[in-house]
Each structure stands twice: as structure tokens, then as C-alpha cells.
Amino acid sequence: MSISRPITRLLRRPLVGATSSTPAFTTPIARSFSSTPASFKKPTIREITPPLARYTDEELAILKEKYTPEQLQSLLMGEETIDHEHFLARKGRAPKDPYKLRYLTDLSKMDPVWDFPPPEVLAEDPHATQPLPKTEFDQNKYFPMEEAGEGELDYKELSKQLGMPEKQLKGLYVKKLDMHRVVNQTRLGKIRKMYCLYVAGNENGMVGIGEGKSSESEDAARMAQKNAIKNMVPIQRYMGRTVHGDMEVKIGAVEMKVMARPQGFGVRCSERIWEVARAAGIKDLSVKVTRSRNPMNVVKTFMYALQSQKLPETIARGRGIKLADVRSAYFGASA
């Protein structure tokens, strides 16, 4: 095959000295195959036939309105340097050109979305003139000990956090219930801190307890007072003086029995429960604590008992009777 291939090529060429321009043997041209997919092949390009005429006087007048004399002179000189044959051989973009514009628009105008606007030129001041906000140095935020004093609350900052007026915050009943030292054993040794327990209330149905722990007793007390004020919750009272019926509560090792008492009986219980009852505005009550009498757990158990009272409305709804019957049967009221 290596010998026959050059021979076929020689036979296709015209003979030397022959008058006819046709070859001696004509063989059919083989079909050309390509491994390139049809989608990647170059599409046929449509030629553009430009106008052959030069610019007329009217066209030059229109160009002079849109361009300066220097710009028009440079455009005309650039067109003269282009060969006319090359100008005629120019071709347009392919119909499937991926870089062509997919929308019809006037490119002589700036588009506010797709085009970048020109930078604004400042007249005199190179910097933007924007008024700075007026800020005041909050001394309580950085130096609370010096402003509020040792063991005192910063009522101004607390009023901003809770949305309550300072006069109302200062009128609250705040009392210390317990304070002792605690020790936490770590791998670095014993870490000693002070623990404080406070109660806060308005003596009219709002009461809360708060805990605080810090290396300094003043910081622990201030933290406990703030938490007690933040944790205040409404307490339901019967006729504004006692609880709604007797209750038996057990939390951990503390067992407590809270009993409602008639008007004028007073509050007969331990000193810490008495302080919580005073802060809540309870005047007639009897509490009996058995088993553990840990001050912290006793106070938390009493607070849980006040919040878990069974109201007359709930009992009447559950039993399907009137509220007046519940009040007369359970609380001895006439109405």
C-alpha cells in the first residue's frame, strides 16, 4: 500500500505538456469525517456589503454636529488608512455568537443598572459632609462602682433595661435573705466566692428572688438585687391578703405546707418566708416547713408554691359549677 499511494496521487495530477486541464484519471472524492460535534462547528457567516460611496456634504454636516473638529479629523484619517479591499472583505458576527448582545438597546446612553455611573465631582470639599451623631459618655457603663457606690444599684441603667421609671424602682422593697461563702474545687485549687440571695417586690402582688455570686460581697449583693428586680412576677392573692387555699409542696428535701388564714391572723412562718410574704403583699398566712430547712431551697419552694396556686376560676371550670359556689365552699366567702 505504501507503493500504490504515491502512484494514485501522481495519476490525479495533470500530465506535463498536456493541453487539457482535466486529470488523466478522476477518482471520487472520499467523504470527510470529523470527530467534532456539529454543535461546536463554526456556523456560516453572513457577509456584509458596505456602502461604497464616500460621505456627502449633508453627512459631513451631521457628523460635525456630533463630533468636534479634532474628533472628526481623526475619524476620517482612520478610515483613509483602511484598504478598500479589506473593508469589502469584512464579515459580520455569526448568528450563534455567544458574545453578541442579547437585547436591543441604545449604547450611546448610560444604563442605570448595567453601566457604571460616572463619578460625582465634588465642588470644594473632597470629603463627604455628613453630620456625626451626638454621643454622651456613659460613665455608669464603664465605672459602675464609682457612680452607684458600694452595694447600691444603678437605677438609671436598670430603668433603661426594664422600661420602668426610676421612682418606681426606688420604691420597691428589697431585702437580703442570705449571704455566705462558697468554695469551688478545681484542678488549680479552691476558688472562693460570696453568694447572696435577695427578694424584691412592690408589696402589692409582685415579687421575685435573685441570686448573685462574685469574689467580692458588694458585687454579689448588687448582682442579686438586680436579678431579683428582673425576676419579679405577679402573684395571685385572695382578697389581696392571703393565698387561695392550702397547699402542700415538696422540692428536693424541702416539704412545705402553706395554709390560708382569716383576716387579722398575720403571717406566722420563718423569717425568710416572712420577708417574701411582705414583698408580695400577703398579710394573713401560716407556713410549716418540715425536713430540710436550707434557706435557699426554702425560699425557692415558697416561691414555687405561690406561683402554683389553684385559682377559683380554674376549679369552677374544671368542676362545671359557678364561681360563687367555689368561693363559698372553698374560701368561706358569701359572694
C-alpha positions in Angstrom: 0.0 0.0 0.0 2.9 2.3 0.6 3.9 2.0 -3.1 0.4 2.4 -4.6 -0.4 5.5 -2.6 2.1 7.8 -4.3 1.1 6.5 -7.7 -2.5 7.4 -7.2 -1.5 10.9 -6.2 0.6 11.2 -9.4 -2.2 10.0 -11.6 -4.5 12.6 -10.2 -2.2 15.4 -11.3 -2.4 16.6 -15.0 0.3 15.3 -17.3 3.2 17.6 -18.2 2.7 19.2 -21.6 -0.9 18.1 -21.9 -3.3 20.6 -23.4 -6.3 19.5 -21.4 -6.7 20.8 -17.8 -8.5 17.7 -16.7 -6.6 15.0 -14.9 -6.0 11.6 -16.6 -8.0 9.7 -14.0 -10.7 11.0 -11.9 -11.4 9.3 -8.7 -14.4 10.1 -6.4 -13.6 12.3 -3.5 -14.0 10.5 -0.2 -16.4 11.9 2.3 -14.6 13.7 5.1 -15.5 12.7 8.7 -14.8 14.9 11.7 -14.8 14.0 15.4 -16.0 17.5 16.3 -19.8 17.6 17.2 -22.0 19.7 14.9 -22.8 22.0 17.8 -19.1 23.0 18.1 -18.6 23.6 14.4 -18.3 27.2 13.1 -21.6 28.3 11.6 -21.8 30.0 8.3 -21.1 33.7 8.5 -23.2 36.2 6.6 -21.2 38.7 4.7 -22.0 42.4 4.9 -21.8 44.6 1.8 -20.9 48.1 2.9 -21.8 51.2 1.0 -19.1 52.2 -1.4 -20.0 55.9 -1.6 -18.0 58.4 0.5 -19.5 60.9 2.9 -21.6 63.6 1.3 -21.8 67.2 2.3 -25.0 66.6 4.3 -23.5 63.6 6.1 -20.4 65.6 7.0 -22.6 68.4 8.4 -24.4 65.9 10.6 -21.1 64.5 11.8 -19.8 68.0 12.6 -22.8 68.5 14.9 -22.0 65.3 16.9 -18.2 65.4 16.9 -15.6 68.1 17.4 -13.3 69.1 14.5 -10.4 67.2 16.1 -12.5 64.0 16.5 -13.9 64.2 13.0 -10.4 64.7 11.5 -9.1 61.6 13.4 -12.1 59.5 12.2 -11.6 60.5 8.6 -7.8 59.8 8.8 -8.5 56.4 10.3 -10.9 55.5 7.6 -8.4 56.5 4.9 -5.8 54.2 6.3 -8.0 51.2 5.9 -7.6 49.4 2.5 -10.8 49.4 0.5 -10.4 45.7 -0.4 -10.1 44.8 3.3 -13.1 46.9 4.0 -15.1 44.9 1.5 -13.9 41.6 2.9 -15.1 42.3 6.4 -17.7 39.9 7.8 -20.3 40.3 10.4 -20.8 38.3 13.6 -22.2 34.8 13.4 -25.9 34.3 14.3 -24.9 32.0 17.1 -22.1 34.1 18.5 -22.1 33.7 22.3 -20.6 37.1 22.8 -23.2 39.1 21.0 -25.7 41.4 22.8 -29.0 39.6 23.6 -31.0 42.7 23.8 -31.6 45.8 21.6 -30.6 49.0 23.4 -29.0 52.3 22.7 -25.4 52.0 23.6 -24.9 55.8 23.4 -26.8 56.2 26.7 -25.8 55.2 30.2 -27.9 52.4 31.6 -28.5 52.8 35.4 -28.4 49.1 36.0 -25.8 47.6 33.7 -23.5 50.6 33.3 -21.4 52.2 36.0 -22.4 55.8 36.6 -19.7 58.4 36.2 -18.1 59.5 39.5 -19.5 62.6 41.0 -17.1 65.6 41.0 -17.1 67.4 44.3 -17.0 71.2 44.2 -14.8 72.2 47.0 -14.8 69.7 49.9 -13.2 66.4 48.8 -14.7 64.6 51.8 -18.4 63.8 52.3 -20.0 66.2 54.7 -22.1 64.0 57.0 -23.1 65.2 60.5 -21.8 62.9 63.2 -24.3 61.7 65.8 -24.1 63.3 69.2 -22.9 60.7 71.8 -22.6 61.1 75.5 -20.0 59.3 77.6 -21.9 56.8 79.8 -19.9 56.7 83.0 -22.2 54.1 84.6 -21.4 51.7 81.8 -17.6 51.8 82.4 -17.4 52.8 86.1 -20.5 51.4 87.8 -18.7 51.1 91.2 -17.8 54.8 91.3 -21.2 56.1 90.1 -23.5 53.8 92.0 -21.5 53.3 95.1 -20.7 50.1 97.0 -23.7 47.8 97.3 -26.1 50.3 95.6 -27.9 49.8 92.3 -27.6 51.9 89.2 -31.3 52.7 88.9 -30.8 54.7 85.7 -29.3 51.8 83.8 -31.8 49.4 85.3 -34.6 51.7 84.2 -33.4 51.5 80.6 -33.3 47.7 80.7 -36.7 47.1 82.3 -38.6 50.1 81.0 -39.7 51.1 84.5 -39.4 54.6 85.9 -36.6 55.2 88.4 -39.1 56.4 91.0 -40.9 53.1 90.8 -37.7 51.1 91.1 -36.5 53.0 94.1 -39.9 52.4 95.8 -39.5 48.6 95.7 -39.0 46.6 98.8 -35.6 44.9 98.5 -34.3 42.7 101.3 -31.3 40.4 101.8 -32.3 36.8 102.7 -29.0 35.0 102.8 -25.2 35.5 102.3 -22.5 33.0 102.8 -19.1 32.0 101.3 -19.0 29.1 98.8 -15.9 27.2 97.6 -15.5 25.6 94.2 -12.7 22.9 94.0 -10.9 22.9 90.6 -7.6 21.5 89.4 -6.0 24.8 90.1 -7.2 24.8 93.7 -10.1 26.2 95.7 -11.9 29.2 94.2 -13.8 31.1 97.0 -16.7 33.4 96.2 -19.6 35.1 98.0 -23.2 34.0 97.5 -26.1 36.4 98.0 -29.9 35.8 97.9 -32.2 38.8 97.7 -36.0 39.3 97.4 -37.7 42.3 95.7 -41.3 43.3 95.4 -43.8 46.1 95.3 -45.8 44.8 98.3 -48.9 44.6 96.1 -48.7 41.3 94.2 -45.3 41.5 92.5 -42.4 39.6 94.0 -39.1 38.0 92.8 -35.9 36.5 94.1 -32.4 36.8 92.7 -29.1 35.2 93.3 -25.6 36.6 92.9 -22.2 35.2 93.1 -18.9 37.0 93.0 -15.5 37.2 94.6 -16.5 40.5 96.3 -19.5 40.7 98.6 -20.6 44.1 97.2 -20.6 42.8 93.6 -22.5 39.7 94.6 -25.1 41.8 96.5 -25.6 44.2 93.6 -26.0 41.3 91.2 -28.5 39.6 93.4 -30.6 42.8 93.8 -30.6 43.3 90.1 -31.7 39.7 89.3 -34.4 39.9 92.0 -35.9 43.0 90.4 -35.7 41.4 86.9 -37.3 38.2 88.1 -40.4 39.8 89.6 -43.7 38.0 88.6 -47.3 38.7 89.6 -48.7 36.6 92.5 -52.4 35.8 92.8 -53.9 36.7 96.2 -57.3 36.1 97.7 -58.9 39.4 98.6 -55.4 41.0 98.5 -54.3 39.5 101.8 -53.7 35.7 101.6 -53.3 32.7 99.3 -56.1 30.7 97.5 -56.4 27.7 99.8 -54.0 25.3 101.5 -51.1 23.8 99.5 -48.5 21.1 100.1 -45.3 21.5 98.1 -42.2 19.3 98.0 -39.0 20.3 96.1 -35.9 18.2 96.8 -35.6 17.6 100.6 -37.9 20.5 101.5 -41.5 19.7 102.4 -43.7 22.8 103.0 -47.4 23.3 103.9 -48.8 26.7 103.1 -52.2 27.5 104.7 -54.6 30.4 104.1 -55.7 32.2 107.3 -58.6 34.6 108.1 -58.3 38.3 108.2 -56.2 39.6 111.1 -54.3 36.3 111.7 -51.0 37.7 110.5 -48.0 35.9 108.9 -46.6 33.2 111.1 -43.6 31.5 109.5 -39.8 31.7 109.4 -38.1 34.9 109.0 -37.1 34.4 105.3 -40.6 33.3 104.2 -41.9 36.3 106.2 -39.8 38.7 104.1 -41.0 37.1 100.8 -44.6 37.4 102.0 -44.1 41.0 102.9 -42.6 41.8 99.5 -45.6 40.1 97.8 -48.2 41.9 100.0 -49.5 38.8 101.8 -50.8 39.7 105.3 -52.5 36.5 106.6 -50.6 33.3 106.2 -49.3 30.3 108.0 -46.4 28.1 106.7 -44.9 25.0 108.2 -41.6 23.6 106.9 -40.5 20.0 107.6 -37.3 18.1 106.8 -34.7 20.2 105.2 -34.6 23.9 106.2 -31.9 25.1 103.8 -32.5 28.9 103.4 -32.0 28.9 99.6 -34.2 25.9 99.0 -36.9 27.0 101.4 -37.3 30.4 99.7 -37.4 28.7 96.2 -40.0 26.3 97.4 -42.2 29.0 98.8 -41.9 31.0 95.5 -42.9 27.8 93.6 -45.9 27.4 95.9 -47.1 31.0 95.3 -46.9 30.5 91.5 -48.7 27.1 91.5 -51.9 28.1 93.3 -55.2 26.7 92.1 -57.4 29.7 91.3 -61.2 29.7 91.9 -61.8 30.2 88.1 -59.8 27.1 87.3 -61.7 25.0 89.9 -65.1 26.2 88.7 -64.2 25.5 85.1 -63.0 22.0 85.9 -65.9 21.1 88.1 -68.6 22.7 85.9 -70.0 24.9 88.7 -70.4 28.6 89.3 -67.6 30.7 90.6 -69.8 31.9 93.5 -70.3 28.3 94.7 -66.5 27.7 94.6 -65.8 30.8 96.6 -68.4 29.9 99.3 -67.3 26.2 99.5 -63.5 26.6 99.4 -62.9 30.0 100.9 -65.9 30.7 103.1 -66.9 33.8 101.2 -70.5 34.9 100.8 -70.1 36.1 97.2 
